[in-house]
Amino acid sequence: MSGVRRCQTNNIVENWGQFVDKKELLSIKLSKIMLDFNNQIKKIVSQHPDPEVEQKPDGSPVTKLDLALSSLLEQMGHEKFPSACIYSEENFSEFNFPLLAIDPLDGTKEYINQRPEWAISIGFFLQNNWDGEGWIFNPLTDEVFDDQIDSRKFIQKIKYFGEVSHSEWEKGFYKNVKSEIFHISPKGSIAYKLGRLVAGKSDFVVSLTPKNIWDIAGGTLLCNKNGINFYSEGKKVTQVQPIYKPPLIWCFSELSEELLTIFCSPDKHP
């Protein structure tokens, strides 16, 4: 009798995958894989305490830390996601699905300015929609934002707090924004801000400059899983593409109408 039970149990174990939501399995996979890389990432960061800055052909800054992290994460992508197209800030020739969108150091200017508000962002897409796995890591604060984070719900408040980039803030992009219920303040990289949004540390995120998919992939995937919508040029985004035009807004649907009214008006554009 006991032998029969063992046989039945083995059959259940062998076939358990057909009863489990494959999307749920995917949501665990990336976070588990990256657990094994956290210490490697922190070791590489510790080896670059002072930014060594170079310039890309387009004039934007790149550091040796950007390149070292890019090498590690692209290697991870080839090993763990061999069928995926790797689309990284430092290597972006092909855009196809399944897609692994990597920003090895989102917030290079934050890193150069020694501000601990930058992050590593990874998004994995099986197909051309906002359904997949997201992972964000700030190695300086040891904050991880992934699919294991507690799910958020919209909470009605008297005032809502949003975050925007330091560079946009310093350029005066938000000087004409007036609202009794929305308060905005500058914070680091877009990936870090989106991680904080998912973790409940802010209520919305706005950007008035274009963003590449590698900048926002991990954070937007996490937002999508938590019921937080992504809007570009006044419309809700449903398809994955290489670049998105501003105004870009991430928020719960309950806040979308008023935020879109505020930030989509022509006088709010830089």
C-alpha positions as semicolon CSV with decimal commas, in nm:
position;residue;x (nm);y (nm);z (nm)
1;M;0,000;0,000;0,000
2;S;0,281;0,240;0,089
3;G;0,450;0,162;-0,244
4;V;0,137;0,268;-0,432
5;R;0,131;0,596;-0,246
6;R;0,494;0,671;-0,336
7;C;0,422;0,598;-0,700
8;Q;0,123;0,831;-0,701
9;T;0,327;1,104;-0,532
10;N;0,605;1,073;-0,789
11;N;0,356;1,105;-1,073
12;I;0,211;1,418;-0,914
13;V;0,560;1,569;-0,873
14;E;0,655;1,489;-1,233
15;N;0,337;1,646;-1,369
16;W;0,291;1,930;-1,125
17;G;0,396;2,194;-1,381
18;Q;0,080;2,143;-1,585
19;F;-0,130;2,255;-1,286
20;V;0,082;2,563;-1,207
21;D;0,042;2,898;-1,377
22;K;0,352;2,934;-1,596
23;K;0,348;3,311;-1,543
24;E;0,379;3,248;-1,170
25;L;0,681;3,027;-1,231
26;L;0,839;3,299;-1,444
27;S;0,782;3,560;-1,174
28;I;0,999;3,356;-0,937
29;K;1,271;3,268;-1,183
30;L;1,444;3,603;-1,237
31;S;1,442;3,702;-0,870
32;K;1,594;3,366;-0,776
33;I;1,859;3,388;-1,047
34;M;1,961;3,737;-0,941
35;L;2,001;3,633;-0,577
36;D;2,312;3,448;-0,691
37;F;2,449;3,762;-0,857
38;N;2,391;4,015;-0,577
39;N;2,724;3,952;-0,409
40;Q;2,909;3,963;-0,743
41;I;2,743;4,295;-0,822
42;K;2,835;4,441;-0,482
43;K;3,194;4,321;-0,522
44;I;3,225;4,493;-0,860
45;V;3,074;4,812;-0,715
46;S;3,323;4,805;-0,424
47;Q;3,607;4,787;-0,678
48;H;3,495;5,117;-0,832
49;P;3,455;5,362;-0,541
50;D;3,553;5,658;-0,758
51;P;3,392;5,710;-1,100
52;E;3,626;5,683;-1,398
53;V;3,435;5,867;-1,666
54;E;3,460;5,828;-2,042
55;Q;3,234;5,953;-2,320
56;K;3,018;5,757;-2,559
57;P;3,002;5,859;-2,928
58;D;2,679;6,050;-2,852
59;G;2,855;6,254;-2,584
60;S;2,684;6,094;-2,285
61;P;2,899;5,974;-1,996
62;V;2,992;5,613;-1,932
63;T;3,206;5,479;-1,651
64;K;3,416;5,170;-1,598
65;L;3,153;5,052;-1,351
66;D;2,885;5,074;-1,624
67;L;3,098;4,853;-1,847
68;A;3,194;4,603;-1,575
69;L;2,831;4,555;-1,468
70;S;2,723;4,533;-1,831
71;S;2,972;4,252;-1,895
72;L;2,851;4,056;-1,589
73;L;2,480;4,095;-1,669
74;E;2,513;4,016;-2,038
75;Q;2,703;3,700;-1,942
76;M;2,418;3,616;-1,702
77;G;2,167;3,673;-1,983
78;H;2,347;3,443;-2,226
79;E;2,375;3,168;-1,962
80;K;2,030;3,188;-1,802
81;F;1,816;3,314;-2,093
82;P;1,990;3,164;-2,400
83;S;1,688;3,210;-2,628
84;A;1,634;3,577;-2,538
85;C;1,748;3,881;-2,731
86;I;1,968;4,088;-2,499
87;Y;1,892;4,458;-2,538
88;S;2,122;4,657;-2,310
89;E;2,219;5,022;-2,280
90;E;2,574;4,923;-2,367
91;N;2,477;4,673;-2,639
92;F;2,153;4,735;-2,831
93;S;2,167;4,613;-3,188
94;E;1,866;4,379;-3,208
95;F;1,517;4,423;-3,062
96;N;1,320;4,097;-3,062
97;F;1,123;3,865;-2,833
98;P;1,173;3,697;-2,596
99;L;1,360;4,007;-2,477
100;L;1,593;4,074;-2,187
101;A;1,618;4,453;-2,139
102;I;1,914;4,545;-1,919
103;D;2,035;4,874;-1,778
104;P;2,356;4,782;-1,594
105;L;2,371;5,122;-1,422
106;D;2,065;5,340;-1,451
107;G;2,164;5,679;-1,317
108;T;2,525;5,719;-1,428
109;K;2,511;6,089;-1,334
110;E;2,393;5,993;-0,985
111;Y;2,691;5,758;-0,952
112;I;2,932;6,024;-1,083
113;N;2,792;6,274;-0,831
114;Q;2,830;6,015;-0,552
115;R;2,456;6,015;-0,488
116;P;2,328;5,670;-0,376
117;E;2,018;5,690;-0,595
118;W;2,111;5,474;-0,892
119;A;2,010;5,116;-0,967
120;I;2,051;4,811;-1,187
121;S;1,738;4,725;-1,386
122;I;1,640;4,408;-1,571
123;G;1,315;4,326;-1,748
124;F;1,233;3,994;-1,915
125;F;0,954;3,980;-2,175
126;L;0,824;3,666;-2,342
127;Q;0,628;3,871;-2,593
128;N;0,541;4,226;-2,695
129;N;0,328;4,324;-2,396
130;W;0,386;4,439;-2,040
131;D;0,371;4,092;-1,894
132;G;0,696;3,944;-1,765
133;E;0,952;3,968;-1,487
134;G;1,110;4,279;-1,342
135;W;1,408;4,319;-1,109
136;I;1,574;4,635;-0,970
137;F;1,867;4,652;-0,730
138;N;2,037;4,947;-0,559
139;P;2,366;4,796;-0,435
140;L;2,454;5,102;-0,224
141;T;2,136;5,090;-0,016
142;D;2,093;4,712;-0,056
143;E;1,733;4,763;-0,178
144;V;1,588;4,493;-0,402
145;F;1,260;4,550;-0,586
146;D;1,124;4,233;-0,746
147;D;0,816;4,015;-0,783
148;Q;0,840;3,904;-0,421
149;I;0,752;4,253;-0,296
150;D;0,413;4,293;-0,123
151;S;0,139;4,386;-0,367
152;R;0,022;4,749;-0,355
153;K;-0,330;4,886;-0,352
154;F;-0,452;5,238;-0,414
155;I;-0,511;5,436;-0,094
156;Q;-0,706;5,761;-0,097
157;K;-0,512;6,049;0,061
158;I;-0,531;6,422;0,114
159;K;-0,197;6,470;-0,064
160;Y;-0,004;6,246;-0,304
161;F;0,373;6,249;-0,337
162;G;0,552;6,200;-0,668
163;E;0,915;6,181;-0,774
164;V;1,096;6,330;-1,074
165;S;1,459;6,340;-1,186
166;H;1,717;6,573;-1,033
167;S;1,827;6,695;-1,376
168;E;1,472;6,781;-1,487
169;W;1,408;6,950;-1,154
170;E;1,726;7,158;-1,177
171;K;1,641;7,263;-1,533
172;G;1,311;7,404;-1,408
173;F;1,084;7,163;-1,594
174;Y;0,838;7,158;-1,303
175;K;0,838;7,522;-1,200
176;N;0,494;7,580;-1,357
177;V;0,332;7,279;-1,192
178;K;0,077;7,395;-0,935
179;S;-0,145;7,155;-0,743
180;E;-0,309;7,136;-0,403
181;I;-0,301;6,757;-0,384
182;F;0,012;6,658;-0,581
183;H;0,352;6,727;-0,431
184;I;0,668;6,650;-0,633
185;S;1,032;6,623;-0,532
186;P;1,353;6,511;-0,707
187;K;1,496;6,163;-0,668
188;G;1,759;5,961;-0,856
189;S;1,740;5,735;-1,157
190;I;1,411;5,638;-1,322
191;A;1,464;5,269;-1,237
192;Y;1,520;5,356;-0,871
193;K;1,213;5,581;-0,864
194;L;0,995;5,308;-1,015
195;G;1,122;5,059;-0,759
196;R;1,034;5,302;-0,481
197;L;0,689;5,354;-0,636
198;V;0,619;4,980;-0,632
199;A;0,742;4,962;-0,271
200;G;0,496;5,232;-0,166
201;K;0,757;5,503;-0,103
202;S;0,587;5,739;-0,349
203;D;0,248;5,767;-0,521
204;F;0,350;5,848;-0,878
205;V;0,652;5,904;-1,100
206;V;0,683;6,155;-1,386
207;S;0,945;6,211;-1,654
208;L;0,939;6,488;-1,914
209;T;1,224;6,344;-2,122
210;P;1,222;6,034;-2,347
211;K;1,316;5,697;-2,197
212;N;1,461;5,387;-2,358
213;I;1,312;5,049;-2,279
214;W;1,618;4,944;-2,078
215;D;1,565;5,242;-1,843
216;I;1,210;5,147;-1,751
217;A;1,165;4,776;-1,830
218;G;1,215;4,631;-1,482
219;G;1,022;4,903;-1,304
220;T;0,728;4,912;-1,544
221;L;0,688;4,534;-1,531
222;L;0,675;4,555;-1,151
223;C;0,427;4,843;-1,173
224;N;0,207;4,642;-1,407
225;K;0,195;4,352;-1,161
226;N;0,087;4,594;-0,888
227;G;-0,192;4,763;-1,083
228;I;0,011;5,078;-1,153
229;N;-0,036;5,204;-1,510
230;F;0,220;5,352;-1,747
231;Y;0,125;5,646;-1,971
232;S;0,319;5,797;-2,262
233;E;0,204;6,110;-2,449
234;G;-0,129;6,096;-2,266
235;K;-0,212;5,734;-2,353
236;K;-0,190;5,413;-2,151
237;V;0,097;5,199;-2,280
238;T;0,020;4,837;-2,370
239;Q;0,300;4,749;-2,614
240;V;0,674;4,715;-2,559
241;Q;0,889;4,931;-2,788
242;P;1,249;5,061;-2,787
243;I;1,174;5,419;-2,678
244;Y;0,887;5,619;-2,524
245;K;0,813;5,989;-2,562
246;P;0,710;6,221;-2,277
247;P;0,525;6,309;-2,077
248;L;0,574;5,973;-1,907
249;I;0,362;5,898;-1,600
250;W;0,336;5,594;-1,375
251;C;0,039;5,596;-1,137
252;F;-0,277;5,417;-1,027
253;S;-0,574;5,471;-1,258
254;E;-0,749;5,671;-0,983
255;L;-0,486;5,946;-1,020
256;S;-0,439;5,929;-1,396
257;E;-0,699;6,179;-1,516
258;E;-0,574;6,469;-1,306
259;L;-0,205;6,388;-1,353
260;L;-0,250;6,363;-1,730
261;T;-0,432;6,697;-1,729
262;I;-0,147;6,860;-1,537
263;F;0,149;6,716;-1,727
264;C;0,010;6,682;-2,078
265;S;-0,075;7,050;-2,116
266;P;0,166;7,223;-2,360
267;D;0,293;7,480;-2,105
268;K;0,429;7,195;-1,886
269;H;0,657;7,060;-2,160
270;P;1,028;7,157;-2,153
